Amino acid sequence: MNIGDVTKHTGLPAKTIRYYEDIGLVRPLRDTNNYRVFRETDRHKLTFLGRARALGFTIGECRTLLALYEDSGRASADVKAIAQQHLQEIEAKITDLQAMHATLTHLSKECAGDHRPDCPILEGLSGPALD
């Protein structure tokens, strides 16, 4: 398969595929004209990487997960530990986003949104943190 075929099968942009090659996550073959030739295993790896990135795993985590994916002697506990750590990070981000939402909701409700210059939103952004 060429890079165009792989983009269609994986949904990844060619630029992303070339980046993954540059950092060593995939290693397609090269033909006599030095064009990339992707094997079915490359397509599977790229699909795997696309899904892992869509779930928010970092490149480093993807590298580790891909190594575990390719290791038939892996312990599923190792994979689960990575997933659980990532889940904790997502939960912390959700908590932060909920706090941001609550603060912005409060500030927006306090602002009259009229022609006067006083604005609780600007005051809130420049003042002490709200709890």
C-alpha positions as CSV (number, residue, x, y, z in Angstrom):
1,M,0.0,0.0,0.0
2,N,1.1,3.5,-0.6
3,I,0.6,6.4,1.8
4,G,-2.6,7.4,0.1
5,D,-4.1,4.0,0.6
6,V,-3.1,4.0,4.2
7,T,-4.7,7.4,4.9
8,K,-7.9,6.0,3.5
9,H,-7.8,2.9,5.6
10,T,-6.7,4.5,8.9
11,G,-8.2,8.0,8.6
12,L,-4.9,9.5,9.5
13,P,-3.5,12.4,7.5
14,A,-0.3,11.7,5.5
15,K,1.5,14.2,7.5
16,T,0.8,12.3,10.7
17,I,1.8,9.0,9.1
18,R,5.1,10.6,8.0
19,Y,5.6,11.9,11.5
20,Y,5.0,8.5,13.1
21,E,7.6,7.1,10.7
22,D,10.1,9.9,11.6
23,I,9.8,9.1,15.3
24,G,10.1,5.4,14.7
25,L,6.6,4.2,15.5
26,V,6.2,2.6,12.1
27,R,8.8,1.6,9.6
28,P,7.4,1.1,6.1
29,L,9.5,-0.5,3.4
30,R,10.9,1.6,0.6
31,D,10.6,0.6,-3.1
32,T,13.3,1.1,-5.8
33,N,12.0,4.7,-6.2
34,N,12.3,5.3,-2.5
35,Y,8.5,5.5,-2.1
36,R,7.0,4.2,1.1
37,V,5.4,0.8,0.9
38,F,3.1,0.0,3.8
39,R,2.4,-3.5,4.8
40,E,-0.7,-4.8,6.5
41,T,1.1,-4.8,9.8
42,D,1.9,-1.1,9.3
43,R,-1.8,-0.3,8.6
44,H,-2.8,-2.1,11.8
45,K,-0.2,-0.2,13.9
46,L,-1.3,3.1,12.4
47,T,-5.0,2.3,13.1
48,F,-3.9,1.4,16.7
49,L,-2.0,4.6,17.0
50,G,-4.9,6.7,15.7
51,R,-7.3,5.1,18.2
52,A,-4.9,5.5,21.1
53,R,-4.2,9.2,20.2
54,A,-8.0,9.8,19.9
55,L,-8.3,8.6,23.5
56,G,-5.7,11.1,24.5
57,F,-2.7,8.9,25.1
58,T,0.6,10.7,24.6
59,I,3.2,9.7,22.0
60,G,5.2,8.1,24.8
61,E,2.3,6.1,26.1
62,C,1.5,5.1,22.5
63,R,5.0,3.9,22.1
64,T,4.7,1.8,25.3
65,L,1.3,0.5,24.3
66,L,2.4,-0.4,20.8
67,A,5.4,-2.3,22.3
68,L,3.0,-4.2,24.6
69,Y,0.7,-4.8,21.6
70,E,3.5,-6.4,19.7
71,D,4.7,-8.5,22.7
72,S,2.8,-11.7,22.8
73,G,4.3,-12.4,26.2
74,R,3.0,-9.2,27.7
75,A,1.1,-9.1,31.0
76,S,-2.3,-7.5,30.6
77,A,-1.6,-5.9,34.0
78,D,1.0,-3.6,32.4
79,V,-1.5,-2.5,29.8
80,K,-4.2,-1.9,32.4
81,A,-1.8,0.1,34.6
82,I,-1.2,2.5,31.7
83,A,-4.9,2.8,30.9
84,Q,-5.8,3.4,34.6
85,Q,-3.1,6.1,35.0
86,H,-4.5,7.8,31.8
87,L,-8.0,7.5,33.2
88,Q,-7.0,9.2,36.4
89,E,-5.5,12.1,34.3
90,I,-8.7,12.4,32.4
91,E,-10.7,12.5,35.6
92,A,-8.5,15.2,36.9
93,K,-9.0,17.2,33.7
94,I,-12.8,16.7,34.0
95,T,-12.7,18.1,37.6
96,D,-10.7,21.1,36.4
97,L,-13.1,21.7,33.5
98,Q,-16.1,21.5,35.9
99,A,-14.4,24.1,38.1
100,M,-13.7,26.3,35.2
101,H,-17.3,26.0,34.0
102,A,-18.7,26.8,37.4
103,T,-16.4,29.9,37.7
104,L,-17.2,31.2,34.3
105,T,-20.9,30.6,34.8
106,H,-20.8,32.5,38.0
107,L,-18.9,35.4,36.5
108,S,-21.2,35.5,33.5
109,K,-24.3,35.7,35.7
110,E,-22.8,38.5,37.7
111,C,-22.1,40.6,34.6
112,A,-25.0,42.8,33.5
113,G,-23.8,42.9,29.9
114,D,-24.9,46.4,29.4
115,H,-23.3,49.7,28.4
116,R,-21.7,50.4,31.8
117,P,-17.9,49.8,32.1
118,D,-17.9,47.8,35.3
119,C,-17.6,44.1,34.5
120,P,-17.5,41.3,37.1
121,I,-15.9,39.0,34.5
122,L,-12.9,41.3,34.0
123,E,-12.7,41.9,37.8
124,G,-12.9,38.1,38.4
125,L,-10.1,37.5,35.9
126,S,-7.8,40.0,37.5
127,G,-8.7,39.3,41.2
128,P,-8.1,36.4,43.5
129,A,-9.1,32.9,42.5
130,L,-12.8,32.0,43.1
131,D,-13.6,28.8,44.9
